[in-house]
Amino acid sequence: MREQSTASYTAIHKPNGDLIIGIADIDVYECPKAEEFEEMANYLAEWDAIVVDSNFPTKVIEAIGRLKKPHQSLYGVTVSPAKAHRFDDALSYFDGLFVNQQELEALSRMNVSNEVRIRKAAETLIQKGVKDMFITMGPEGVYHASKTEFARYDAPDADVKNVTGAGDAFSAAVITSLVSEKEIESAISDGLAAAKMILESEKASNLATLLKHLREANDTSLSDISS
């Protein structure tokens, strides 16, 4: 985008790695128009999976959903409770949706203070068309919800040095594994292992190592490589 700054994110952490505050300059996300993506339809059709996050305007998200081909999977990553509503009218397009507990509450408009309520909220979104939901719970692990399963997967113990990027690493690894035709359980295991790698890294941007491991994990488990 001409005359626009590249999106940036600055995080300030406590000595133990906990996030104090995150400052984002992401105005560039408001610039794309739905029509521009419609003009890219042939290019988008070349990919096995498309990932969109809720920084994009609602009309852009809906346009990408409409452009999805039968051979493709569409994944949504909810970046904040404040922007969760941008997915409201596109839920039926999503093969997979990634949320944390606060984002699930915002998207479902339901109290999710315990497991029973988390399950009910997830079922509400599945009824609207989402095929697989991944609900990250920090050190408590992750819930997977679909029409046939509601299960919690424990997070591995981690020597936390930095929390920034762990959720992104989880979703990236899960999507990569599913595109590689791994089963849900194996994909979630890879996602939790990827998140642990970021949590234990001094640098949130240690993505080169993560991507290398993801490529190596095509025929094995990322948790085996990272252990």
N, C-alpha and C positions, 0 to 999 in steps of 0.2 A: 504494500500500500504506500503510494507516494506521499511524502510529507507527513508520515506517521512514524512514531517510534516503535521499535520492536518491543513486544510485551516483555516485561521484567517483573521479577518477584524478589523481594528482600526479606529475609527472615532474621529475627533476633532471638537467640536462645539463652536459656539459663545454663550454668556450668554443667548441669546434669543432662543437657540435651533437650529439655522441654521447651516448647515454643512459647515465647513471651508475646510477640506480635509479628504479624506478617504484613508487608506493605506491597501492594501490587499496582503496577501501571499497565493496564490492559485495555486502554481505550481503543486500540487498533481492532479488537474483536468486534466492536460495534460498527465497523466500516463495511464489511462484506454485505452484499445484497443477495437475496434468494435467486434473483435472475442470473447472477454471476455463476452460481453453482449449477443452475440448470444448463448454462452454456458449457459446463464442464462434464456433462452427463457421460459422454463417451470415455473420457479419462477415468472418471470414478468407477465406471463399469469394469475396468480392468482388474480391480482389486478384489481379493477374497473377503476382506472385512473393512469396514469403515468405522472409525471412532470419532465421536463428536462430544464435546463437553458443553456444559451449560453456560459458558462465557458467551457463546454465540447468541445472537438475537433469536427469538422464537420463530420468526418466519424462515430464517436460514435453517434451523434445526428441522422444521417441518418439510422444507424443500429437499433436504438431504434424505429424509425418511421416504419421501415419495419417489426419489430417484433410485432407491435400493432395488437391485435386481434379485430374481429368485435364487441365484447361486451365491448371493452375498449375505453376510451377517452384519448387523448394525449394533454397535455398542455405545452406550451413553455413560459418561462419567460426570457425576454431579459435583461441582466444585465448591459449592457453599449452600447453606440453607436459604440465603437471600435470593439465589438464582435458581433454586430447584423448580420454581413454577414455570420456568422456560421449557421444561420437558412435558408439561401438562398435556398438551394436545398432540404429542408425538409418541406417547407411550406404546401405542399399538405397533409401532415400527421396530421397537427394540428387541433384539434377540438376547441382549444382556444389559443390565443396568447396575452401576456401581454407586453405592451411597454409604455414608456413615450414619450413625444413629440420629444425629440432628437433622441431616438431610432427608432421611426417611420420614421423620416427623413432619417436616415442612412440605414434602411432596405428597404425603398421604393425608395431611391435615388431621392426624390422629396422635394421641399420646402413646409413646413407645417406651415407657419407663421400665418395662419388664419383658420377659421372653414371650409371654402370651400375647401382649400387645404388639410386639415386634412382628410376630407371626401374622396377626390379623391385618396389620398395615401392609405387610408384604403381599398377602393374599389379595388385598384390595387392588394393588397395582398390577398383580398378575391377571386379575379379572379384566383389567383394562388393556391387556395384550402383551405385557412384558413376559418373555419366556423364562429367563433366568435372572434372579436378583442376587447380588452379592452385597451383604451388609457388613461393613467392617466395624469392629468393636475395639480397636486398639489392642492392648495386651490380652483382652478376653477372646481374641480370635475373630472369626467371621462366620456369619450365617449365610447359608445358601438356601434360596427358596425357589420353587418351581411348582408346576401343577402336581408333580409326583413326589417332591421331597421338601422337607424343612429340617435342616440339620445344622449344628454348630461344629465348626472345625477349630481346634485349639491352635493358638499361635505358639511357635517355638520360643523358648526363653531367649532373650536378647540382652546383650550388654549395650544399652542405649547410649549413643553419643550424639544423635541428631535425629529428629523426627520428621524433618522436612523431606518430602518426596517419597515417603514409605507407602502412602496410599497409591500414588502414581505407579510406583514399582509393582505393587500388588496387581493393579488392573492390567498393566502392560504384560506381565508374565502370564496372567490368567488368559488374556486374549490371545497371546502368542501360542500358548499351549492348546487352546481350543481350535485355533486355526490349523494347528498341526494335527488335529483330530485326536487329541488326548481326551480321556474321560474327565468329567467334572471334578471328581475327587483328586485326580492327578493334577489337573490344572490349578485347583485351589492350593494344593501342596506346593506347587511351583510358585504361586503367588505369594504365599506366606514366607517361603524361603527367600524370594526376591526382596520382600519388605524387610526381612531380617538383615539382609546384606546392606541395605541403605541405612537402617537404624544403627548398625554397628560401624558405619563409615564416618570418618571425620568430615567428609565432603558430601553434601546432598547431591552434587552433580556427578557422582561417580558412576555415570551411566555406561561408559565404555566397557567397564568390567562386567556390569550387569548384562549388557547386550551380548557380550562374548559368551557368558555363561548360558544365556538363553539359546544361543545358536548351538552350543554344545549339548544342550538338554533336549534336543529334538528326539533322540532315541533313548533318553534316560530321564531321570528326575533331577530337577534343579536343586532339590533339597539334598541329593547325594553329592552334587558337585560343590555346593556351598558349605557343606558340613566339615 
